[in-house]
Amino acid sequence: MMEIDSTPLPPRNKGKGKLVPVELDGLPWVEKYRPNDLSELVSHEEITDTLKTFIEKNRLPHLLFYGPPGTGKTSTILACAKKIYGNKFGSSILELNASDDRGIDVVREQIVNFASTKTIYRTDFKLIILDECDNMTNAAQAALRRVIEKYTKNVRFCIICNYVSKIIPAIQSRCTRFRFSPLALEQVEHRLNVIVEKEHVQLTENGKKALLRLCKGDMRRALNILQACHAGYEQVDEEAVYNCTGHPQPQHIDSILQTMLRDEYTTAYQRIERMCIDHGYALQDIVTDVFEKLQEADLPSETEMNMVTQLADIEYRLGEGANEKIQLGSMIGAFKLALPVV
């Protein structure tokens, strides 16, 4: 009978002679390049400096992180956890995604059971991370308020959300709040340059500009787009970025804007509808880009105000599930009505 060689395979070789472990090679870049230390975070120096001081003095309060997606909220608290507990922190941290576990039963069972036991590490407290906490029900938040109060000696809570207005005031008052603003484009670009070099991505200058424009300060979105484009295209240029994301290309937005400003209503409607069908554009993306172009156009203030007001209503209706064809007609009509009669 043939013997099977059980010797583990060596890590795969990728790049210029650098060995990359198998377990990291297939990871999404968002996880592969997630910061492991507070010093590796690319922005929000004031927040990280404050957290370092809390940790050094062993006075970490309950934390509330809020702000847009992809701005480093989860990465920051995980880096804090590694600084407090080291790499072996599994039994000292409970991480729950409140989008999945958001009922009152989770608060009464999982959180209370974890909070009521003591840690074996040198620190005096354990850490509970509640991600996307703005999706928790009000009843669960009310129950959580009492748990935070009761187990303060044993546990610290880090509550993470996108919209702080959806967190009840009783929880907000028990936490130290930190707002994570969208990252500056220079900070996103610096991080992208590091990853482009490590992954040997052929990223052109116009491709980088398109990537930075579309990510809008969201590092997660920037990395996901870059990885998708690298997988689908040998060279990541502007066209590849827009094709990969399905976002309207700038020259098409210019064409749409000129058509609405100059052409007769029926002609404009037919041209824009044909462009949306041919390229698979979503009207919501067109509305957003047209608004940005309006800021650059030389239009009378009153005309621009009327157009922006109508665009805001159209965007809201699209978000509520309105018919795109009707809203396209509404957008063109809004432009025709807002333009001064010559």
C-alpha positions as CSV (number, residue, x, y, z in Angstrom):
1,M,0.0,0.0,0.0
2,M,1.4,3.4,-1.0
3,E,2.4,5.7,1.9
4,I,1.0,9.3,1.9
5,D,3.5,12.0,2.5
6,S,2.1,14.1,5.4
7,T,4.8,16.8,5.2
8,P,3.1,20.2,5.2
9,L,3.4,22.2,2.0
10,P,5.7,25.2,2.0
11,P,4.2,28.7,1.7
12,R,3.7,29.8,-1.9
13,N,6.1,32.1,-3.5
14,K,4.6,35.3,-4.8
15,G,6.3,38.5,-6.0
16,K,10.0,39.2,-5.9
17,G,11.2,36.2,-3.9
18,K,9.0,37.1,-0.9
19,L,7.2,34.2,0.7
20,V,3.5,34.7,1.4
21,P,1.8,32.3,3.8
22,V,-1.0,30.3,2.2
23,E,-3.6,31.4,4.8
24,L,-3.0,35.1,3.8
25,D,-2.6,34.7,0.0
26,G,-6.3,34.1,-0.7
27,L,-7.7,36.7,1.7
28,P,-9.5,39.8,0.6
29,W,-7.1,42.7,0.7
30,V,-9.4,44.5,3.3
31,E,-8.5,41.7,5.8
32,K,-5.0,41.0,4.5
33,Y,-3.9,44.6,5.1
34,R,-6.0,45.4,8.1
35,P,-3.8,47.3,10.6
36,N,-2.5,45.2,13.6
37,D,-1.3,48.1,15.6
38,L,-2.5,51.7,16.4
39,S,0.7,53.1,14.8
40,E,-0.4,51.5,11.4
41,L,-3.7,53.4,11.2
42,V,-3.5,56.0,8.5
43,S,-5.7,58.7,10.0
44,H,-7.5,60.1,13.1
45,E,-4.2,60.7,15.0
46,E,-6.1,62.6,17.7
47,I,-8.3,59.6,18.4
48,T,-5.5,57.0,18.4
49,D,-3.3,59.2,20.7
50,T,-6.2,59.5,23.2
51,L,-6.8,55.8,23.1
52,K,-3.1,55.1,23.7
53,T,-3.2,57.3,26.7
54,F,-6.3,55.5,28.1
55,I,-4.6,52.1,27.6
56,E,-1.2,53.2,29.1
57,K,-3.0,54.5,32.2
58,N,-5.3,51.5,32.4
59,R,-8.3,53.9,32.3
60,L,-10.2,52.8,29.2
61,P,-13.8,54.0,29.4
62,H,-16.8,52.7,27.5
63,L,-16.4,53.8,23.9
64,L,-18.8,54.8,21.1
65,F,-17.3,55.0,17.6
66,Y,-19.5,56.5,14.9
67,G,-19.0,57.7,11.3
68,P,-19.3,56.6,7.7
69,P,-18.3,53.0,6.6
70,G,-14.7,52.2,5.8
71,T,-13.2,54.9,8.1
72,G,-11.4,52.6,10.5
73,K,-13.7,52.1,13.4
74,T,-13.5,48.3,13.7
75,S,-9.8,48.3,12.8
76,T,-9.1,50.8,15.6
77,I,-10.8,48.8,18.4
78,L,-9.2,45.6,17.2
79,A,-5.7,47.3,17.3
80,C,-6.6,48.5,20.8
81,A,-7.5,45.0,21.8
82,K,-4.1,43.6,20.6
83,K,-2.3,46.3,22.4
84,I,-4.1,45.5,25.7
85,Y,-4.2,41.7,25.5
86,G,-1.5,40.8,23.0
87,N,-2.2,38.4,20.2
88,K,-3.8,35.8,22.4
89,F,-7.0,37.7,23.4
90,G,-9.7,35.3,22.3
91,S,-11.2,34.6,25.8
92,S,-11.0,38.3,26.8
93,I,-13.1,39.7,23.9
94,L,-16.6,39.2,22.8
95,E,-17.3,40.6,19.3
96,L,-20.9,40.7,18.1
97,N,-22.3,42.1,14.9
98,A,-25.5,43.7,15.9
99,S,-27.0,43.4,12.4
100,D,-27.3,39.7,13.1
101,D,-27.5,39.5,16.9
102,R,-29.6,42.5,17.8
103,G,-32.5,41.2,19.9
104,I,-33.0,41.5,23.6
105,D,-32.3,37.8,24.1
106,V,-28.7,38.3,23.0
107,V,-28.2,41.0,25.6
108,R,-29.7,38.9,28.3
109,E,-27.8,35.7,27.5
110,Q,-24.6,36.1,25.5
111,I,-23.5,39.5,26.8
112,V,-24.5,39.0,30.4
113,N,-22.9,35.6,30.6
114,F,-19.7,37.0,29.2
115,A,-19.7,40.1,31.3
116,S,-20.3,38.3,34.6
117,T,-17.1,36.2,34.5
118,K,-13.7,37.6,35.3
119,T,-10.6,37.7,33.1
120,I,-7.4,35.7,33.7
121,Y,-5.1,38.2,32.1
122,R,-3.2,41.0,33.7
123,T,-5.9,43.6,32.8
124,D,-8.8,44.1,35.1
125,F,-11.5,44.1,32.4
126,K,-12.7,42.2,29.4
127,L,-13.9,43.9,26.1
128,I,-17.2,43.6,24.4
129,I,-17.4,45.0,20.8
130,L,-20.8,45.6,19.4
131,D,-20.5,46.4,15.7
132,E,-23.3,48.1,13.7
133,C,-25.1,48.8,16.9
134,D,-27.5,51.3,15.2
135,N,-29.4,48.2,14.0
136,M,-30.2,47.1,17.5
137,T,-33.8,47.3,18.6
138,N,-34.7,50.0,21.2
139,A,-35.7,47.2,23.7
140,A,-32.2,45.6,23.3
141,Q,-30.5,49.0,23.7
142,A,-32.5,49.7,26.8
143,A,-31.5,46.3,28.3
144,L,-27.9,47.0,27.2
145,R,-27.9,50.3,29.2
146,R,-28.4,48.4,32.4
147,V,-25.8,45.8,31.6
148,I,-23.2,48.6,30.9
149,E,-24.0,50.1,34.3
150,K,-24.0,46.8,36.3
151,Y,-20.7,45.3,34.9
152,T,-18.5,48.3,34.6
153,K,-15.9,46.9,37.0
154,N,-15.5,43.8,34.9
155,V,-16.1,44.8,31.3
156,R,-15.6,47.7,28.9
157,F,-18.0,48.1,25.9
158,C,-17.1,49.5,22.5
159,I,-20.2,50.4,20.5
160,I,-19.7,50.9,16.8
161,C,-22.3,52.5,14.5
162,N,-22.7,54.6,11.4
163,Y,-25.5,56.8,12.7
164,V,-25.2,58.0,16.3
165,S,-28.7,59.4,16.2
166,K,-30.0,55.8,16.3
167,I,-28.3,55.1,19.6
168,I,-30.5,55.9,22.6
169,P,-29.3,58.9,24.7
170,A,-28.9,56.7,27.8
171,I,-26.2,54.7,26.1
172,Q,-24.5,57.7,24.5
173,S,-24.2,59.4,27.9
174,R,-22.4,56.3,29.3
175,C,-19.7,56.2,26.6
176,T,-16.9,58.4,25.4
177,R,-17.8,59.3,21.9
178,F,-15.3,59.5,18.9
179,R,-16.4,60.5,15.4
180,F,-14.5,58.9,12.5
181,S,-14.7,61.2,9.6
182,P,-14.1,60.1,5.9
183,L,-10.4,59.7,5.2
184,A,-8.5,62.4,3.3
185,L,-7.7,61.4,-0.2
186,E,-4.0,61.8,0.5
187,Q,-4.3,59.2,3.3
188,V,-6.1,56.8,1.1
189,E,-3.6,57.3,-1.7
190,H,-0.7,56.7,0.6
191,R,-2.1,53.3,1.7
192,L,-3.0,52.4,-1.9
193,N,0.6,53.0,-3.0
194,V,1.8,50.5,-0.4
195,I,-0.6,47.8,-1.4
196,V,-0.1,48.4,-5.2
197,E,3.6,47.9,-4.7
198,K,3.2,44.7,-2.6
199,E,0.6,43.2,-4.9
200,H,2.4,44.4,-8.1
201,V,-0.7,46.1,-9.5
202,Q,-0.3,48.0,-12.8
203,L,-2.3,51.1,-11.7
204,T,-2.1,54.1,-14.0
205,E,-2.3,57.7,-12.9
206,N,-5.8,58.3,-14.3
207,G,-6.9,54.9,-12.8
208,K,-5.7,56.1,-9.4
209,K,-7.6,59.4,-9.7
210,A,-10.8,57.5,-10.7
211,L,-10.4,55.2,-7.7
212,L,-9.9,58.0,-5.3
213,R,-12.9,59.8,-6.7
214,L,-15.2,56.8,-6.3
215,C,-14.1,55.7,-2.9
216,K,-15.1,59.1,-1.3
217,G,-12.8,58.6,1.8
218,D,-13.9,54.9,2.3
219,M,-10.8,52.8,2.5
220,R,-12.7,49.5,2.4
221,R,-14.4,50.5,-0.8
222,A,-11.1,51.6,-2.4
223,L,-9.4,48.3,-1.6
224,N,-12.3,46.2,-2.8
225,I,-12.5,48.1,-6.1
226,L,-8.7,47.9,-6.6
227,Q,-8.7,44.1,-5.9
228,A,-11.7,43.5,-8.3
229,C,-10.0,45.6,-11.1
230,H,-6.7,43.8,-10.6
231,A,-8.5,40.4,-10.9
232,G,-10.3,41.4,-14.1
233,Y,-7.8,43.6,-15.9
234,E,-4.1,43.4,-16.6
235,Q,-3.7,47.2,-16.3
236,V,-6.0,49.2,-14.0
237,D,-6.8,52.4,-15.7
238,E,-9.7,54.8,-15.6
239,E,-11.9,52.8,-18.0
240,A,-11.2,49.6,-16.0
241,V,-12.2,51.2,-12.7
242,Y,-15.5,52.6,-14.1
243,N,-16.3,49.4,-16.0
244,C,-15.6,47.2,-12.9
245,T,-17.9,49.3,-10.6
246,G,-20.6,50.1,-13.2
247,H,-20.3,53.8,-12.4
248,P,-21.0,56.3,-15.1
249,Q,-17.9,57.6,-16.9
250,P,-17.2,61.3,-16.6
251,Q,-17.5,62.0,-20.3
252,H,-21.0,60.4,-20.3
253,I,-22.1,62.6,-17.4
254,D,-20.9,65.6,-19.3
255,S,-22.9,64.4,-22.3
256,I,-26.0,63.9,-20.2
257,L,-25.7,67.3,-18.6
258,Q,-25.3,69.0,-22.0
259,T,-28.2,67.1,-23.4
260,M,-30.5,68.2,-20.6
261,L,-29.4,71.8,-20.9
262,R,-29.6,72.2,-24.7
263,D,-31.8,69.6,-26.3
264,E,-35.6,69.5,-26.5
265,Y,-37.2,67.3,-23.8
266,T,-38.1,64.3,-25.9
267,T,-34.7,64.1,-27.6
268,A,-32.9,64.5,-24.3
269,Y,-35.1,61.7,-22.7
270,Q,-34.4,59.3,-25.6
271,R,-30.7,59.9,-25.6
272,I,-30.2,59.5,-21.9
273,E,-32.4,56.4,-21.7
274,R,-30.5,54.8,-24.5
275,M,-27.2,55.6,-22.8
276,C,-28.5,54.0,-19.5
277,I,-29.6,50.9,-21.4
278,D,-26.4,50.5,-23.4
279,H,-24.0,51.0,-20.4
280,G,-26.2,49.6,-17.6
281,Y,-26.1,52.8,-15.6
282,A,-28.2,53.3,-12.5
283,L,-30.2,56.6,-12.4
284,Q,-29.2,57.2,-8.8
285,D,-25.5,57.3,-9.7
286,I,-26.3,59.7,-12.6
287,V,-28.2,62.0,-10.2
288,T,-25.2,62.1,-7.8
289,D,-22.7,62.8,-10.6
290,V,-24.9,65.4,-12.2
291,F,-25.1,67.2,-8.9
292,E,-21.3,67.3,-8.6
293,K,-21.1,68.7,-12.2
294,L,-23.6,71.4,-11.4
295,Q,-21.2,72.8,-8.8
296,E,-18.7,73.4,-11.5
297,A,-21.2,74.8,-14.1
298,D,-21.6,78.6,-14.6
299,L,-25.3,78.9,-13.9
300,P,-27.4,81.6,-12.1
301,S,-27.7,80.9,-8.4
302,E,-31.5,80.7,-8.5
303,T,-31.4,78.2,-11.4
304,E,-28.9,76.0,-9.6
305,M,-30.9,76.1,-6.4
306,N,-34.0,74.9,-8.2
307,M,-32.2,72.1,-9.9
308,V,-30.5,70.9,-6.7
309,T,-33.8,70.9,-4.9
310,Q,-35.4,68.8,-7.6
311,L,-32.4,66.4,-7.7
312,A,-32.7,65.9,-3.9
313,D,-36.4,64.9,-4.3
314,I,-35.6,62.5,-7.2
315,E,-32.8,60.9,-5.2
316,Y,-35.1,60.4,-2.2
317,R,-37.8,58.8,-4.4
318,L,-35.3,56.5,-6.1
319,G,-34.2,55.4,-2.6
320,E,-37.8,54.6,-1.8
321,G,-38.1,52.4,-4.9
322,A,-39.7,54.7,-7.4
323,N,-39.8,53.9,-11.2
324,E,-36.5,54.9,-12.8
325,K,-38.1,55.9,-16.2
326,I,-40.5,58.2,-14.5
327,Q,-37.8,59.7,-12.4
328,L,-35.6,60.2,-15.4
329,G,-38.4,62.2,-17.0
330,S,-38.7,64.2,-13.8
331,M,-35.0,65.0,-13.8
332,I,-35.0,66.2,-17.4
333,G,-38.2,68.2,-16.8
334,A,-36.7,69.8,-13.6
335,F,-33.8,71.1,-15.7
336,K,-36.1,72.4,-18.4
337,L,-38.3,74.2,-15.9
338,A,-35.4,75.6,-13.9
339,L,-33.6,77.1,-17.0
340,P,-34.4,80.8,-17.7
341,V,-36.6,81.3,-20.7
342,V,-34.6,83.0,-23.5
